[in-house]
């Protein structure tokens, strides 16, 4: 699929800058401070400064909770896990253990760098699941915007897990407003981030769809002017063609940030994102 530069590439530059302003994130995070959970902050999954993560654990004891790793968006260039406490609180409210990693950003690293971080963070979560009352066999990878791209690519292109040592069982993929099929690249920084040109295809999750991929939940707003909805539509179609179970949810009134904002208490009426996640996670 060829998607216009204005819709996808320029939009990705603004992703979670205009759409997720600091004021909006602050407002979303205020109610999250009052949930019934523990937040363990800045645990290391590597030696680099950005290789840190937060774990959200429900207060009630359990040994078999689903484990959800969530990557934030920001066009692979910016963002911080601390801005998304509302996501951790929402997932904990469903009875899950949530892991929110930071990761290295461009231009400090390119595709291989932040994907290496994704594999390492997911394996860290898998290895420590039992400590937090989660079941390592119920591992779900989730993200919004560029974070959804990271979750999808590390799930579908198993080279990153193999390089990190092993491929864990992934129970499901959850993508909110993600770019999965966005060639051609025309912006210079994206060409550098995902290049050289002969490797552009390696940045596209849709190119790694396979019959044994885990089930997927893909959520997208049809008013998204930053990442074209066809990214989710095309990935869903490719997965279905391989016999992979897919739940595709398209919301006519939602913009790019609304799909993740709907996880916060102040914006929960915008969309049933949280209910869709609850129905998908087994």
N, C-alpha and C positions, 0 to 999 in steps of 0.2 A: 504494500500500500504506500502511495506517495501522499504525504500530508503536507499542507502548506507551512512554510517557515513561520508565517504570522501566527498560525494557530498553535503549533507545537513548540518550535524552537524559541521564538521570542517569548512565548508564554512560559516556557520552563524557566527562563531567566527570572521571571517575576514570581514564580511559584513560591508560596509561603514567604513572600516579602510583602506584596500588596495584599494577597488573599488572606494570609495569616499574620496580621499585624501584631506587634508586641502587645498593644492594648487588648486585642482580642484574645491572645494567648493568656495574658494575665487574668482577664475576666473568666476564661474557661477554667483556669487552674485554682481559683479561689475556693469553690465548693469542694474540689478534689482533696483539699487538706483535711477534710472532716470525715473521710471514709474509715471503715473498720479494717485496717490493714497496717502492715509494717512496710516501710520503704527502706531498702538497704542501698546506699548511694555509693557511686564511684568505685565499684568493685572492678578489679583489673582482669581483663581477658588477654592482655598482651603488654608489652613493655613501652609502647608508644603513648604519648600524652592523650590522644583521642581514643585509645583502646580501653575505655571504661564503660561500665553499664550500671543501670539501676534495676533492682529487683523489687517487685511489688508482691507481697505475700498476704493472703487473707488471714485474719486472726484465728478463725476456726481451724483446728487441725484436720489434716487429711493426708492420705498417701497416694492419691490417684487423680489429682487435679490435672486438667489440661494445662499445657505450658505454651504460652504465646510470646514469640519474639517480635517486637514491633520496631521498624525503622522509620524515622521521620523523613520528610521531604525537605527540599531546599536546593534543587537543581544540582545536587552533588557538590555544592560549593559552600554551603553554610547550614546552620541549624544546631540545635542542642537538645539532648534528651530531657533536660530540665524544663523545657518549654512545653512538654507533653505529659505532665503529671496527670492531666485529665484522662489521657488514654489509659495509663496504668490503672488509675482508680476505676475507670469504667470496666476494664477487663477483670479486675479483682472483684467488682460487684457481681459479676457473672459466676464467680467461684473459681477463676483461673489464677494461675501464677503468671505474672507478666514480666518480661525482660525488655528493657528499653536501652539499646546500645547507642553510644556515640560511635563515629567512624571517621577516618581521615577524609579530608575534603580535597578537591581540586582547587588550586594547582599544586598543592603539596604532593598529591599522588594522582594517578590516572585510574582508569577502569580497574586494572589489576589490583591496585592498592586498596580501594574501598571494597572491592569484592573479596579480597583476602580477609579484610576485617569482618565482613559479613559471615563468611564461613567460620572464622574463629569464634565470633560471638555466639553463633548458633550452636557450635559444638560445646562451648563453655556452658551454655544453658542446658544442653542435653546432659552433660556430665554432672552438673550440680542439681539436676531436677529433684532428686530424692531428698536432698537437704532441705528443700523448700516445700516439700509435700506434693510435688508434681510427678506425673508419670512420664518418663523420658520417651515412651512409645506414643505419647499423645502430644507431639511437638508440632505446633502450627507456626508458620512464618508469615508475617503480616507487614504491610507498610502503606504509606500514603505518598502519592506523587513519586518523586525520585526514590523514596523509600520503598514504594511498591515495586518499582523497577528492580531494586536491589533484591527484595524478597523473591521476586519471580525468577530473576536470573540465577541466583544461588540455588534455587529449588530445581530449575530445569536444566541448567548447565552444570553437570556434576563435577566438572574439572576443578572447581574451587574447593569443594569438599575433599576431593581426592588429594589435592595439593596440601590440604591441611591435615591429612592423615587418614580420614575415613569418611564414608557417606552415611549419615544417620537416616533412620526412617522418619520421613516427614508425613504427618497425618493430613495436612492440608495447607493450601496457600490462600491468603486473604489479601486482595489488592484493592486499594481505594484510589481511584482517579490516577491510575498508573500509566506511564509510557512503556509500551511493550513492543511497538512496531512503528518506529518513527524515522526511518530513513526516507529521503536522503538527509545528510547532515550538511548544513550550509554555513553555520556560525563557526568562526575560527576556533573558539575555545572548545566547542564540542568536537570539532574535527581533531583537535589536539588530545582532548580527554579520551576519545574512543579510537584514535588512530594508531597506526597509519591506515590509509584508505583500504588496504586489503584486509584489515581487521574490523572494519565498521560493522560487518554482519555479526561479529561476536558480541556486540553490545545489545543485540535485539533478543529479548526473551522468546519471541515467537519462533525464532529459528531453532530452538532447542526443545520444542514440544515432542513428546514421545509417549507411546502407549502406556508405559508404567508410571507416568507422572501422577502425583497425588491429586485428589479432588481440589477444585478451586472455587472460591467465591470472589467474583469480580463486581465491584460497585462503582458506578460512574454517574455523574450528573450530565444531563444533556445540554445544560447551559454552560458547560465547561469550555471556556475560551483559551485555556492555558495548555491543557493536554486533551487532544481531540478524543471524544468518546469512542471513535473507531478503534482506538488502541485496545480497549477492553472487548469491544465487539469482535474484532479480528482474532484476538487471543482466545476468546471463548469458542469461536468457530473452529480454530485450529485444534484446540484440545478435544472438542466434541468429535471432530473428524478422526481422531486417534482413539476414540472410545473412552476418554477421560471424563468423569462426572464433573459438570460445571454448573454453577448457579450464577447467572448474569442478572444483575439488578441495575436498571437504568431509570434514573429519576428525572422527569421532565423539568422540574423547577430548580434543580440543584446546580450550583457553580462548583468550581474546582475545590475550594476549601470546605464546602458544606459537608462533604462526605465524612471527613474526619472531625469537623466541628460538631457534628451530630452526636459524637460520643461524649461531649461535655454536657453537664446538667443544664446550663443556660440555653444551649442550642439543640437540645435533644428532640424537640418537636419538628425540627427541619426535615428529618428523615429517620426511618427505622433502622439505621445502620447497626445499632447495638443488638436489636432483635434479630437482624439477619445473621449477625455473627453467632449469636446464641443458637439459632436454628442450624447453622452449618457445623459448629464444633460439636463433636460427639464425645 
